[in-house]
């Protein structure tokens, strides 16, 4: 039976080692130990992690999952409303230290793709929907804390060998979207660099990265489309993200 270290298990399952350690603290994962006391994992843990991630995607809180494992009926999941309300409360009360601590905690407990797409982006859309002046400080506090968290995550991944990725934009309305994409892919183990600001005609021949994520707010212009096709033909591993990616064939 194949055995895994925590790093290999995380790569296999698309989560982070910090996620796995957090789930161990909740009693949701119990690693095996060899005669020397070293911890290791096997395919049973891969299956359990898939179950944990599926529950998280439905908004089941970690502290409720033990009841599911025991065959009990937990409370009805609230989606991510409770998490979003806690983040919002620290923003509204202007408590950046507590806000940072909460974001760090969710980063340990929730896989990056779920944290970014199910928690952060819906909350930010709600805050930006009305553009009420009284919410300006709330929005800025949240975005500042998220940027700080992104730089922490990126710095942590750079300490070990990994594939490299550059995140950049052709067109950009919201710079934080680049940092959110960086959090997502750093969680997948990439060493990510973020280039802030939009560059309509980038020269990728100068880029030393194995993967290039290009954010675009709009559908590519004919010139950009031709440029993109030339990048692919040259062998660059480049791909689109953002609203413009939905219009790209």
C-alpha positions in Angstrom: 0.0 0.0 0.0 1.5 3.4 -1.0 2.4 5.6 2.0 2.5 9.4 1.9 4.2 12.2 3.8 2.0 15.2 4.7 3.4 17.2 1.8 2.7 14.4 -0.7 -0.8 13.9 0.7 -1.5 17.6 0.4 -0.4 17.6 -3.3 -2.4 14.5 -4.0 -5.6 16.0 -2.6 -5.2 19.7 -3.7 -5.1 21.0 -0.2 -2.3 22.5 1.9 -0.2 20.8 4.7 -1.6 23.5 7.0 -5.2 22.3 6.1 -4.3 18.8 7.0 -2.7 19.7 10.3 -5.7 21.8 11.2 -8.0 18.8 10.4 -5.9 16.6 12.6 -6.4 19.1 15.5 -10.2 18.7 15.0 -9.8 14.9 15.1 -11.0 14.5 11.5 -7.7 12.9 10.4 -5.5 10.5 12.4 -2.2 9.6 10.8 -0.5 6.3 11.2 2.8 6.1 13.1 5.8 3.8 12.4 8.1 2.3 15.1 10.1 5.5 15.3 6.9 7.6 15.9 7.0 9.2 12.4 3.6 10.0 11.0 2.5 8.8 7.6 -0.7 8.6 5.6 -2.3 6.2 3.1 -5.2 6.0 0.6 -7.7 5.9 3.4 -6.6 9.5 4.3 -7.0 10.5 0.6 -10.6 9.3 0.8 -11.3 11.1 4.1 -9.9 14.4 2.8 -12.1 14.1 -0.3 -15.1 13.8 2.1 -13.9 16.7 4.3 -13.5 18.9 1.2 -17.0 17.9 -0.1 -18.5 18.9 3.3 -16.6 22.2 3.3 -18.0 22.9 -0.2 -21.5 22.6 1.3 -20.6 25.0 4.1 -20.4 22.4 6.9 -18.1 23.8 9.7 -15.2 21.7 10.8 -16.5 21.4 14.4 -19.7 19.9 12.9 -17.9 17.2 10.9 -17.1 14.9 13.9 -20.9 14.5 14.3 -21.2 13.4 10.7 -18.3 10.9 11.2 -20.1 9.5 14.2 -23.3 9.2 12.3 -25.0 12.0 14.1 -27.1 14.7 12.6 -25.3 18.1 12.7 -26.9 21.5 12.5 -28.1 22.6 9.1 -25.1 24.1 7.3 -25.2 27.9 6.9 -23.0 28.0 3.9 -20.2 30.4 4.6 -22.5 33.1 6.1 -21.0 32.6 9.6 -17.5 33.0 8.4 -18.4 36.1 6.3 -20.2 37.7 9.2 -17.2 37.2 11.5 -14.9 38.8 9.0 -17.3 41.7 8.5 -17.7 42.2 12.2 -14.0 42.7 12.7 -13.9 45.1 9.7 -16.9 47.2 11.0 -15.4 47.4 14.5 -12.0 48.4 13.0 -10.0 45.6 14.7 -7.3 44.8 12.1 -5.4 42.5 14.4 -8.5 40.2 15.0 -9.3 40.4 11.3 -5.8 39.2 10.3 -5.9 36.4 12.9 -9.3 35.2 11.6 -8.1 35.2 8.0 -5.0 33.3 9.0 -7.2 30.8 10.8 -9.5 30.3 7.9 -6.5 29.9 5.7 -5.3 27.0 7.8 -8.8 25.3 8.1 -10.2 25.9 4.6 -8.6 24.8 1.2 -7.5 28.0 -0.7 -9.9 27.5 -3.6 -12.9 27.3 -1.3 -11.7 30.2 0.9 -11.2 32.4 -2.2 -14.3 31.5 -4.2 -16.9 30.7 -1.5 -15.9 33.0 1.3 -13.9 36.0 0.1 -15.2 36.8 -3.3 -19.0 36.7 -2.4 -18.3 38.9 0.6 -16.3 41.4 -1.5 -19.1 41.4 -4.2 -21.6 42.2 -1.5 -19.5 45.0 0.0 -18.9 46.6 -3.5 -22.4 46.1 -4.7 -23.9 49.4 -3.3 -20.7 51.4 -3.0 -22.1 53.0 0.1 -19.7 55.6 1.5 -20.0 54.3 5.0 -18.6 50.9 3.8 -15.4 52.4 2.4 -13.3 51.8 5.5 -14.8 48.2 5.8 -13.8 47.4 2.2 -10.3 48.8 2.6 -9.6 47.0 5.9 -10.7 43.7 4.4 -8.6 44.2 1.2 -5.6 45.3 3.2 -5.7 42.2 5.5 -6.2 39.9 2.4 -3.2 41.4 0.7 -1.1 40.9 3.8 -2.3 37.3 4.0 -1.5 36.7 0.3 2.1 38.0 0.7 2.5 35.7 3.8 1.3 32.7 1.8 3.5 33.5 -1.2 6.5 33.9 1.0 5.9 30.6 2.7 5.8 28.7 -0.5 9.0 30.3 -1.8 10.9 28.6 1.0 10.7 25.2 -0.8 11.4 24.0 -4.4 8.3 24.3 -6.6 7.0 25.2 -10.1 7.0 28.9 -10.7 4.1 31.0 -11.8 3.7 34.7 -12.8 0.3 36.3 -12.2 -0.3 39.4 -14.4 -3.1 41.3 -16.2 -4.0 42.6 -19.6 -6.9 44.6 -18.2 -7.7 45.0 -14.5 -10.5 46.8 -12.5 -9.7 45.2 -9.1 -6.0 44.6 -8.2 -7.0 42.4 -5.3 -8.2 39.8 -7.8 -4.6 39.1 -8.7 -3.7 38.4 -5.0 -6.7 36.1 -4.7 -5.5 34.1 -7.7 -2.1 34.0 -6.1 -3.5 32.6 -2.9 -5.3 29.9 -4.9 -2.3 28.8 -6.9 0.2 29.1 -4.0 -2.2 26.6 -2.2 -1.6 24.3 -5.2 2.2 24.5 -4.4 3.3 27.0 -7.0 5.9 29.7 -6.2 3.9 32.7 -7.3 5.0 36.2 -8.3 2.4 38.9 -8.8 2.9 41.8 -11.2 0.5 44.6 -10.2 -1.2 46.7 -12.7 -2.4 46.0 -16.3 0.0 45.6 -19.3 -2.0 45.7 -22.5 0.9 44.4 -24.6 3.3 42.4 -22.4 6.6 41.0 -23.7 6.6 37.4 -22.2 9.9 36.6 -23.8 11.4 38.4 -20.7 9.5 36.3 -18.2 11.3 33.5 -16.4 8.3 31.5 -15.1 7.1 28.0 -16.0 3.4 29.0 -15.9 1.9 32.4 -16.7 -1.6 33.4 -15.5 -3.0 36.3 -17.4 -6.0 38.1 -15.9 -8.3 39.9 -18.3 -11.5 41.9 -17.5 -12.7 41.9 -21.1 -12.7 39.7 -24.1 -9.4 39.8 -25.9 -9.0 42.3 -28.7 -8.0 40.8 -32.1 -4.4 41.9 -31.5 -4.4 40.4 -28.1 -5.9 37.2 -29.4 -3.2 36.9 -32.0 -0.5 37.6 -29.4 -2.0 34.9 -27.1 -1.9 32.3 -29.9 1.7 33.2 -30.7 2.6 32.6 -27.0 0.9 29.2 -27.1 2.6 28.3 -30.4 6.0 29.2 -28.9 5.5 26.7 -26.1 4.7 29.0 -23.3 2.4 27.6 -20.6 0.1 30.6 -20.5 -3.6 30.6 -19.6 -6.4 33.2 -19.0 -8.4 34.0 -15.9 -11.0 36.6 -15.0 -14.2 37.7 -16.7 -12.4 37.9 -20.1 -11.5 34.2 -19.9 -15.2 33.3 -20.3 -15.2 34.9 -23.7 -12.1 33.2 -24.9 -12.3 30.1 -27.1 
